[in-house]
Every structure is written in C-alpha cells, then in structure tokens.
Amino acid sequence: MTTIDVIIVQTIATTSGLSTQVVRAYETGMMPQVGHKVRERSFGDDRDRVIEDVVIDYEAEECYAYLATVTLDDAEKEDLRDYAKEYVRHGWEWPRPL
C-alpha cells in the first residue's frame, strides 16, 4: 500500500478576530476528502470535526486537510493560547505560537 503524509490543520479563532493554527501529521494510505470527519481525542466531547478543504502538494508528497474552524466566543488572546496548548498536550504541533 502506498502511503502519503497527511497534515491535519485546525484553525482556532476568536470572535474578536484573533486566530492561530495547530497541526498534526499522519502517515496513511487513505486520501482525505472534503466532508470526511476526523475523530481525535484532543477534540474532547465533540470528537468529530469535518474536513472543509484538502490541498495536495505533489512536490512535497504531502496532503493538507483543513478542519472546520473552531471559534471561541468572548475569548481573549490568553484563552486562545490555552486552547491551543490543550492540542499540544495531545501531540499536536503549534508552529506559530501567539
């Protein structure tokens, strides 16, 4: 079976306009599709997130799967940081911390 590196991208935003992204890479034989659901324990009780966009980088042999944005109501910068750090505790990477 041929495998591909799939990078799951989760954008986290606030209603005030701040945002950041966390990522997690997997090696898999399955190509993600728009509309597929991703199940990950770091999502908490709401364990499924929908893939909204897929970008394939053939040169790098990578595939990016963008999940629906999580929006935090009435959150400040520190709340956004805390939320992203929860992902990091579950094995995600935070390429550009706030």
Phi and psi in degrees as a GROMACS rama.xvg file:
@    title "Ramachandran Plot"
@    xaxis  label "Phi"
@    yaxis  label "Psi"
@TYPE xy
-79.9899  137.54  THR-2
-114.322  160.485  THR-3
-137.784  148.431  ILE-4
-83.0569  119.699  ASP-5
-109.283  126.729  VAL-6
-109.473  114.166  ILE-7
-84.7237  129.101  ILE-8
-117.158  122.599  VAL-9
-114.756  117.085  GLN-10
-90.8429  134.878  THR-11
-119.721  126.191  ILE-12
-130.99  162.813  ALA-13
-113.723  160.375  THR-14
-69.463  -14.6564  THR-15
-87.465  -1.86628  SER-16
105.623  -2.43824  GLY-17
-79.2139  149.57  LEU-18
-156.413  161.022  SER-19
-154.087  170.388  THR-20
-132.131  144.709  GLN-21
-119.943  152.322  VAL-22
-135.947  154.583  VAL-23
-144.451  130.774  ARG-24
-102.695  141.105  ALA-25
-134.291  148.191  TYR-26
-103.738  124.499  GLU-27
-148.366  160.411  THR-28
-95.4993  -2.46292  GLY-29
-102.343  131.742  MET-30
-88.0187  121.561  MET-31
-67.6953  151.219  PRO-32
-129.197  151.141  GLN-33
-57.8478  132.404  VAL-34
99.255  -21.5062  GLY-35
-62.7935  153.197  HIS-36
-106.368  141.804  LYS-37
-110.044  130.95  VAL-38
-109.147  127.849  ARG-39
-149.309  131.955  GLU-40
-64.6881  -23.4229  ARG-41
-68.853  -11.596  SER-42
-76.9816  -7.47615  PHE-43
75.7577  -146.726  GLY-44
-62.5674  -32.5259  ASP-45
-87.6061  78.3447  ASP-46
-79.7765  -10.2932  ARG-47
-112.038  136.635  ASP-48
-128.697  143.543  ARG-49
-90.4648  135.873  VAL-50
-77.5394  123.47  ILE-51
-101.299  -21.7851  GLU-52
-153.916  147.426  ASP-53
-130.807  130.586  VAL-54
-125.484  126.931  VAL-55
-106.698  126.774  ILE-56
-107.535  94.6477  ASP-57
-65.1787  -35.849  TYR-58
-63.1969  -42.5552  GLU-59
-87.3878  -5.87727  ALA-60
55.9186  45.3928  GLU-61
-129.24  156.399  GLU-62
-132.186  129.321  CYS-63
-104.874  127.03  TYR-64
-114.916  114.573  ALA-65
-95.4267  120.374  TYR-66
-82.4003  160.788  LEU-67
-58.2623  139.347  ALA-68
-64.6828  136.751  THR-69
-93.0786  123.674  VAL-70
-110.041  125.834  THR-71
-97.3421  117.476  LEU-72
-74.3778  140.408  ASP-73
50.3484  37.0826  ASP-74
-100.869  148.294  ALA-75
-103.221  177.691  GLU-76
-56.4649  -42.1726  LYS-77
-64.8134  -36.8276  GLU-78
-62.8251  -41.1912  ASP-79
-63.6169  -43.5358  LEU-80
-59.696  -47.2867  ARG-81
-60.1575  -40.7565  ASP-82
-64.3633  -44.7004  TYR-83
-64.9483  -38.5534  ALA-84
-63.0147  -29.4872  LYS-85
-62.948  -40.482  GLU-86
-62.9942  -44.6861  TYR-87
-59.0974  -39.1428  VAL-88
-62.757  -21.0773  ARG-89
-101.618  17.368  HIS-90
97.6897  2.48731  GLY-91
-81.6011  162.502  TRP-92
-108.543  149.388  GLU-93
-121.721  86.7666  TRP-94
-59.9623  -35.0453  PRO-95
-131.604  77.3846  ARG-96
-58.773  152.786  PRO-97
